[in-house]
Amino acid sequence: MAPTLQYFLLMLGSSLGVYQLGAAAGNFRGLWFFPRLGLTYLGGFAILGATYIWFFTCADLKMNANDGEVEGFEQLYLFLAGAALALVVTYLVSSVVNYRWVKADGDPVIGKGLEDLKWHTVFHAIAYRWRNRKRGK
Amino acid sequence: MTAPDSGISEWLTGLVGKCSVCDHLIGFIANDFFMPVTMSMVMLFLWFGIRNPVQRKRIHYGVMCAAGSLGFANLAVHISNRVVEFDPWARPFEVHESAHRAAETLFYFPHDPSFPSNAAACTFGAAFGLLFYHRKASIPLFAIAVLFCFSRVYAGIHYPLDILGGAAIGFGIALFTYGLMRFLWWLPDFFYAAARKVYLA
Protein backbone atom coordinates (compact mmCIF):
# COMPACT_ATOMS: atom_id res chain seq x y z
CA MET A 1 0.00 0.00 0.00
CA ALA A 2 1.28 3.50 -0.84
CA PRO A 3 2.55 5.45 2.21
CA THR A 4 0.22 8.37 1.45
CA LEU A 5 -2.82 6.08 1.39
CA GLN A 6 -1.67 4.43 4.63
CA TYR A 7 -1.31 7.84 6.25
CA PHE A 8 -4.72 8.97 4.99
CA LEU A 9 -6.35 5.83 6.41
CA LEU A 10 -4.57 6.47 9.72
CA MET A 11 -6.03 9.96 9.85
CA LEU A 12 -9.49 8.76 8.83
CA GLY A 13 -9.65 5.91 11.35
CA SER A 14 -8.14 7.76 14.27
CA SER A 15 -10.34 10.82 13.65
CA LEU A 16 -13.42 8.56 13.63
CA GLY A 17 -12.38 7.11 16.99
CA VAL A 18 -11.55 10.51 18.47
CA TYR A 19 -14.90 11.98 17.36
CA GLN A 20 -16.63 9.18 19.28
CA LEU A 21 -14.48 9.84 22.36
CA GLY A 22 -15.12 13.58 22.07
CA ALA A 23 -18.85 13.06 21.54
CA ALA A 24 -18.95 10.85 24.63
CA ALA A 25 -16.98 13.31 26.79
CA GLY A 26 -18.98 16.29 25.52
CA ASN A 27 -22.27 14.36 25.85
CA PHE A 28 -23.24 14.97 22.22
CA ARG A 29 -25.64 12.05 21.98
CA GLY A 30 -26.59 12.97 18.43
CA LEU A 31 -23.08 11.96 17.30
CA TRP A 32 -22.88 8.61 19.09
CA PHE A 33 -22.61 5.39 17.08
CA PHE A 34 -23.53 3.35 20.16
CA PRO A 35 -26.58 3.47 22.43
CA ARG A 36 -24.79 4.09 25.76
CA LEU A 37 -22.08 6.39 27.05
CA GLY A 38 -19.80 3.56 28.19
CA LEU A 39 -20.15 1.78 24.85
CA THR A 40 -19.35 5.01 23.00
CA TYR A 41 -16.12 5.44 24.99
CA LEU A 42 -15.27 1.78 24.42
CA GLY A 43 -16.09 1.98 20.70
CA GLY A 44 -14.06 5.18 20.30
CA PHE A 45 -11.02 3.63 22.02
CA ALA A 46 -11.42 0.46 19.94
CA ILE A 47 -11.54 2.36 16.61
CA LEU A 48 -8.61 4.59 17.60
CA GLY A 49 -6.56 1.73 19.04
CA ALA A 50 -7.17 -0.59 16.08
CA THR A 51 -6.15 2.14 13.62
CA TYR A 52 -2.99 2.98 15.58
CA ILE A 53 -2.01 -0.68 15.93
CA TRP A 54 -2.60 -1.31 12.22
CA PHE A 55 -0.57 1.72 11.09
CA PHE A 56 2.30 1.50 13.53
CA THR A 57 2.84 -2.20 12.93
CA CYS A 58 2.49 -2.06 9.11
CA ALA A 59 4.04 1.28 8.11
CA ASP A 60 7.73 1.93 7.66
CA LEU A 61 8.27 4.29 10.58
CA LYS A 62 11.75 5.19 9.44
CA MET A 63 10.50 6.67 6.18
CA ASN A 64 11.91 10.13 5.70
CA ALA A 65 9.17 12.74 5.85
CA ASN A 66 11.41 15.16 3.94
CA ASP A 67 12.47 12.78 1.22
CA GLY A 68 9.30 12.42 -0.77
CA GLU A 69 7.65 9.65 1.28
CA VAL A 70 4.97 11.60 3.15
CA GLU A 71 6.18 15.20 3.29
CA GLY A 72 5.24 17.76 5.94
CA PHE A 73 2.68 19.64 3.87
CA GLU A 74 1.35 16.36 2.51
CA GLN A 75 0.81 15.25 6.11
CA LEU A 76 -1.21 18.43 6.68
CA TYR A 77 -3.59 18.01 3.78
CA LEU A 78 -3.93 14.27 4.37
CA PHE A 79 -4.85 15.08 7.98
CA LEU A 80 -7.42 17.66 6.85
CA ALA A 81 -8.88 15.27 4.26
CA GLY A 82 -9.02 12.36 6.71
CA ALA A 83 -10.54 14.43 9.51
CA ALA A 84 -13.13 15.98 7.17
CA LEU A 85 -14.17 12.62 5.71
CA ALA A 86 -14.36 11.15 9.22
CA LEU A 87 -16.65 14.01 10.22
CA VAL A 88 -18.97 13.39 7.26
CA VAL A 89 -19.04 9.65 8.09
CA THR A 90 -19.77 10.48 11.75
CA TYR A 91 -22.64 12.81 10.79
CA LEU A 92 -24.12 10.22 8.38
CA VAL A 93 -23.75 7.11 10.56
CA SER A 94 -24.89 8.80 13.79
CA SER A 95 -27.92 10.31 12.04
CA VAL A 96 -28.95 6.90 10.65
CA VAL A 97 -28.21 4.95 13.85
CA ASN A 98 -30.03 7.45 16.08
CA TYR A 99 -32.92 8.06 13.67
CA ARG A 100 -35.57 6.76 16.08
CA TRP A 101 -33.97 8.13 19.21
CA VAL A 102 -34.79 11.81 18.85
CA LYS A 103 -37.90 13.65 17.78
CA ALA A 104 -37.39 16.40 15.26
CA ASP A 105 -39.84 18.63 17.09
CA GLY A 106 -38.65 17.58 20.54
CA ASP A 107 -36.29 19.71 22.55
CA PRO A 108 -36.35 23.37 21.62
CA VAL A 109 -32.56 23.81 21.89
CA ILE A 110 -31.98 24.38 18.20
CA GLY A 111 -29.82 26.98 16.54
CA LYS A 112 -26.95 26.76 19.00
CA GLY A 113 -24.59 24.84 16.74
CA LEU A 114 -22.79 21.91 18.34
CA GLU A 115 -24.94 22.27 21.48
CA ASP A 116 -27.95 21.09 19.41
CA LEU A 117 -26.32 17.69 19.03
CA LYS A 118 -26.84 16.92 22.72
CA TRP A 119 -30.50 16.24 21.90
CA HIS A 120 -30.68 15.94 18.11
CA THR A 121 -28.86 14.21 15.30
CA VAL A 122 -27.34 16.37 12.58
CA PHE A 123 -30.11 15.41 10.13
CA HIS A 124 -32.84 16.25 12.66
CA ALA A 125 -31.25 19.57 13.51
CA ILE A 126 -30.88 20.51 9.85
CA ALA A 127 -34.45 19.41 9.08
CA TYR A 128 -35.79 21.35 12.07
CA ARG A 129 -33.87 24.47 11.08
CA TRP A 130 -35.04 24.15 7.48
CA ARG A 131 -38.71 23.76 8.45
CA ASN A 132 -38.54 26.78 10.75
CA ARG A 133 -36.95 28.86 8.03
CA LYS A 134 -39.79 27.92 5.64
CA ARG A 135 -42.34 28.86 8.29
CA GLY A 136 -40.55 32.16 8.67
CA LYS A 137 -39.71 31.63 12.37
CA MET B 1 31.37 23.47 13.49
CA THR B 2 29.84 21.59 16.43
CA ALA B 3 27.19 22.97 18.75
CA PRO B 4 28.35 24.33 22.15
CA ASP B 5 26.28 21.67 23.93
CA SER B 6 27.55 18.74 21.88
CA GLY B 7 28.82 17.05 25.06
CA ILE B 8 25.26 16.54 26.31
CA SER B 9 24.24 15.03 23.00
CA GLU B 10 27.29 12.74 22.97
CA TRP B 11 26.55 11.53 26.49
CA LEU B 12 22.83 10.98 25.83
CA THR B 13 23.29 9.15 22.53
CA GLY B 14 25.93 7.02 24.25
CA LEU B 15 23.07 5.47 26.25
CA VAL B 16 21.52 3.97 23.09
CA GLY B 17 22.00 0.23 23.05
CA LYS B 18 22.15 -0.14 26.82
CA CYS B 19 18.41 -0.71 27.33
CA SER B 20 16.60 -2.20 24.35
CA VAL B 21 13.12 -1.50 25.79
CA CYS B 22 14.00 2.20 26.22
CA ASP B 23 15.46 2.29 22.70
CA HIS B 24 12.32 0.78 21.18
CA LEU B 25 10.06 3.11 23.14
CA ILE B 26 12.03 6.27 22.39
CA GLY B 27 12.54 5.26 18.76
CA PHE B 28 8.77 4.85 18.49
CA ILE B 29 8.18 8.29 20.01
CA ALA B 30 10.83 9.88 17.78
CA ASN B 31 9.36 8.83 14.42
CA ASP B 32 7.70 11.42 12.19
CA PHE B 33 4.18 10.11 12.74
CA PHE B 34 3.27 8.94 16.24
CA MET B 35 3.58 12.18 18.21
CA PRO B 36 2.36 14.60 15.48
CA VAL B 37 -0.71 12.42 14.85
CA THR B 38 -1.36 12.06 18.59
CA MET B 39 -1.08 15.82 19.03
CA SER B 40 -3.62 16.37 16.24
CA MET B 41 -5.93 13.82 17.83
CA VAL B 42 -5.68 15.52 21.24
CA MET B 43 -6.68 18.81 19.61
CA LEU B 44 -9.61 17.14 17.81
CA PHE B 45 -10.70 15.55 21.08
CA LEU B 46 -10.55 18.90 22.90
CA TRP B 47 -12.68 20.45 20.17
CA PHE B 48 -15.61 18.11 20.90
CA GLY B 49 -14.92 16.79 24.37
CA ILE B 50 -15.94 19.71 26.61
CA ARG B 51 -19.48 19.85 28.02
CA ASN B 52 -19.56 23.44 29.22
CA PRO B 53 -20.30 25.73 26.21
CA VAL B 54 -18.32 28.68 27.64
CA GLN B 55 -15.22 26.57 28.29
CA ARG B 56 -15.68 24.89 24.93
CA LYS B 57 -15.67 28.22 23.11
CA ARG B 58 -12.37 29.18 24.78
CA ILE B 59 -10.90 25.83 23.78
CA HIS B 60 -12.11 26.29 20.21
CA TYR B 61 -10.30 29.62 19.97
CA GLY B 62 -7.26 28.01 21.65
CA VAL B 63 -7.23 25.17 19.13
CA MET B 64 -7.53 27.70 16.28
CA CYS B 65 -4.55 29.57 17.75
CA ALA B 66 -2.62 26.29 18.21
CA ALA B 67 -3.29 25.21 14.62
CA GLY B 68 -2.31 28.64 13.29
CA SER B 69 0.89 28.63 15.37
CA LEU B 70 1.77 25.16 14.12
CA GLY B 71 1.41 26.29 10.50
CA PHE B 72 3.33 29.56 11.00
CA ALA B 73 6.10 27.78 12.96
CA ASN B 74 6.51 25.28 10.13
CA LEU B 75 6.73 28.17 7.68
CA ALA B 76 9.28 30.04 9.85
CA VAL B 77 11.56 26.99 10.03
CA HIS B 78 11.12 26.43 6.29
CA ILE B 79 12.22 30.04 5.65
CA SER B 80 15.20 29.64 8.01
CA ASN B 81 16.28 26.40 6.30
CA ARG B 82 15.57 27.07 2.64
CA VAL B 83 15.48 30.85 2.15
CA VAL B 84 17.95 32.21 4.70
CA GLU B 85 19.89 28.91 4.67
CA PHE B 86 20.89 29.38 8.29
CA ASP B 87 22.87 26.29 9.23
CA PRO B 88 25.23 27.04 12.15
CA TRP B 89 26.34 23.48 12.89
CA ALA B 90 26.13 19.95 11.55
CA ARG B 91 23.69 17.37 12.86
CA PRO B 92 24.96 15.36 15.88
CA PHE B 93 25.08 12.13 13.84
CA GLU B 94 27.47 13.80 11.39
CA VAL B 95 29.91 14.63 14.18
CA HIS B 96 29.76 11.98 16.90
CA GLU B 97 30.10 8.25 16.45
CA SER B 98 27.57 7.50 19.22
CA ALA B 99 24.99 9.86 17.67
CA HIS B 100 25.54 8.23 14.26
CA ARG B 101 24.85 4.82 15.77
CA ALA B 102 21.78 6.19 17.60
CA ALA B 103 20.30 7.76 14.46
CA GLU B 104 20.97 4.60 12.46
CA THR B 105 19.24 2.45 15.08
CA LEU B 106 16.31 4.68 16.02
CA PHE B 107 15.69 7.07 13.14
CA TYR B 108 17.06 7.95 9.68
CA PHE B 109 19.55 10.57 8.49
CA PRO B 110 17.72 13.83 7.69
CA HIS B 111 19.39 16.27 5.25
CA ASP B 112 17.95 19.59 6.43
CA PRO B 113 19.74 21.86 8.95
CA SER B 114 19.91 20.86 12.59
CA PHE B 115 19.05 24.32 13.96
CA PRO B 116 16.27 25.14 14.68
CA SER B 117 14.35 21.95 15.35
CA ASN B 118 11.18 21.91 13.26
CA ALA B 119 9.64 19.34 15.62
CA ALA B 120 10.22 21.64 18.61
CA ALA B 121 8.98 24.77 16.82
CA CYS B 122 5.73 23.10 15.70
CA THR B 123 4.89 21.17 18.87
CA PHE B 124 5.78 23.98 21.28
CA GLY B 125 4.10 26.51 18.96
CA ALA B 126 0.85 24.53 19.17
CA ALA B 127 1.17 24.04 22.95
CA PHE B 128 1.83 27.74 23.64
CA GLY B 129 -1.00 28.70 21.25
CA LEU B 130 -3.47 26.70 23.32
CA LEU B 131 -1.91 27.88 26.61
CA PHE B 132 -2.85 31.50 25.85
CA TYR B 133 -6.52 30.50 25.85
CA HIS B 134 -6.74 27.55 28.25
CA ARG B 135 -3.94 26.61 30.63
CA LYS B 136 -5.20 23.18 31.71
CA ALA B 137 -6.02 21.98 28.22
CA SER B 138 -2.50 22.77 27.02
CA ILE B 139 -0.84 20.36 29.51
CA PRO B 140 -1.15 17.26 27.25
CA LEU B 141 0.28 19.23 24.32
CA PHE B 142 3.29 20.33 26.41
CA ALA B 143 3.81 16.73 27.56
CA ILE B 144 3.81 15.57 23.92
CA ALA B 145 6.20 18.38 22.91
CA VAL B 146 8.69 17.57 25.69
CA LEU B 147 8.65 13.81 25.03
CA PHE B 148 8.94 14.28 21.25
CA CYS B 149 11.87 16.70 21.55
CA PHE B 150 13.72 14.59 24.12
CA SER B 151 13.39 11.57 21.82
CA ARG B 152 14.94 13.57 18.95
CA VAL B 153 18.00 14.42 21.06
CA TYR B 154 18.28 10.81 22.28
CA ALA B 155 18.12 9.61 18.66
CA GLY B 156 21.09 11.81 17.70
CA ILE B 157 19.05 14.04 15.37
CA HIS B 158 19.23 17.31 17.32
CA TYR B 159 21.33 19.05 19.94
CA PRO B 160 19.48 20.41 23.00
CA LEU B 161 20.20 23.91 21.64
CA ASP B 162 18.29 23.07 18.44
CA ILE B 163 15.34 22.14 20.62
CA LEU B 164 15.62 25.31 22.71
CA GLY B 165 15.84 27.41 19.55
CA GLY B 166 12.82 25.63 18.07
CA ALA B 167 10.83 26.04 21.29
CA ALA B 168 11.71 29.77 21.39
CA ILE B 169 10.53 30.14 17.79
CA GLY B 170 7.37 28.23 18.71
CA PHE B 171 6.73 30.60 21.63
CA GLY B 172 7.34 33.69 19.50
CA ILE B 173 5.12 32.42 16.71
CA ALA B 174 2.34 31.48 19.16
CA LEU B 175 2.51 34.98 20.64
CA PHE B 176 2.34 36.44 17.14
CA THR B 177 -0.63 34.22 16.23
CA TYR B 178 -2.42 35.17 19.45
CA GLY B 179 -1.84 38.86 18.72
CA LEU B 180 -2.99 38.39 15.14
CA MET B 181 -6.18 36.70 16.31
CA ARG B 182 -6.85 39.59 18.72
CA PHE B 183 -6.10 42.20 16.06
CA LEU B 184 -8.03 40.51 13.25
CA TRP B 185 -10.76 39.43 15.68
CA TRP B 186 -13.38 39.22 12.93
CA LEU B 187 -11.50 36.40 11.19
CA PRO B 188 -11.65 33.78 14.01
CA ASP B 189 -15.19 35.02 14.75
CA PHE B 190 -16.10 34.37 11.13
CA PHE B 191 -14.63 30.85 11.28
CA TYR B 192 -16.44 30.23 14.55
CA ALA B 193 -19.77 31.36 13.10
CA ALA B 194 -19.22 29.25 9.98
CA ALA B 195 -18.35 26.24 12.17
CA ARG B 196 -21.58 26.73 14.14
CA LYS B 197 -23.62 26.48 10.92
CA VAL B 198 -22.26 23.00 10.29
CA TYR B 199 -22.49 21.86 13.94
CA LEU B 200 -18.76 22.10 14.56
CA ALA B 201 -18.87 24.79 17.22
Contacts between the chains, C-beta under 8 A, distances in Angstrom:
chain1	res1	chain2	res2	distance
A	7	B	33	7.4
A	10	B	33	7.5
A	10	B	37	6.5
A	11	B	37	7.3
A	11	B	40	7.9
A	14	B	37	6.5
A	14	B	41	5.5
A	15	B	41	7.4
A	15	B	44	6.2
A	18	B	41	4.8
A	18	B	44	4.8
A	18	B	45	5.1
A	18	B	48	8.0
A	19	B	44	7.2
A	19	B	48	6.4
A	21	B	45	5.8
A	21	B	49	6.8
A	22	B	44	6.8
A	22	B	45	4.9
A	22	B	46	7.8
A	22	B	47	6.6
A	22	B	48	2.8
A	22	B	49	4.1
A	23	B	48	5.9
A	24	B	49	7.9
A	25	B	45	7.3
A	25	B	48	7.3
A	25	B	49	3.6
A	25	B	50	7.4
A	25	B	51	7.5
A	26	B	48	5.1
A	26	B	49	5.1
A	26	B	50	5.9
A	26	B	51	5.6
A	26	B	56	7.4
A	27	B	51	5.5
A	28	B	48	6.7
A	31	B	48	7.7
A	48	B	41	7.4
A	55	B	33	7.5
A	56	B	28	7.4
A	56	B	33	7.6
A	56	B	34	6.6
A	59	B	33	7.2
A	61	B	27	8.0
A	61	B	28	7.3
A	61	B	31	4.2
A	61	B	32	7.8
A	61	B	33	6.6
A	61	B	34	7.7
A	62	B	31	7.0
A	62	B	107	6.7
A	62	B	108	4.9
A	63	B	32	7.5
A	63	B	108	7.7
A	64	B	32	7.9
A	64	B	108	5.1
A	64	B	110	6.7
A	65	B	32	4.1
A	66	B	110	6.1
A	66	B	111	6.8
A	66	B	112	5.9
A	67	B	111	7.6
A	70	B	32	7.7
A	72	B	74	6.4
A	72	B	118	7.7
A	75	B	32	8.0
A	75	B	36	7.0
A	76	B	71	7.7
A	79	B	37	7.9
A	79	B	40	5.8
A	83	B	40	7.8
A	83	B	44	6.5
A	87	B	200	7.7
A	91	B	199	7.7
A	112	B	53	7.7
A	112	B	196	7.8
A	113	B	195	7.2
A	113	B	196	3.4
A	113	B	197	7.5
A	113	B	199	5.9
A	113	B	200	7.4
A	113	B	201	5.3
A	114	B	48	7.6
A	114	B	56	7.5
A	114	B	196	7.3
A	114	B	199	5.5
A	114	B	200	6.4
A	114	B	201	5.6
A	115	B	53	5.8
A	116	B	199	6.6
A	117	B	199	5.8
A	122	B	199	5.6
A	125	B	199	6.6
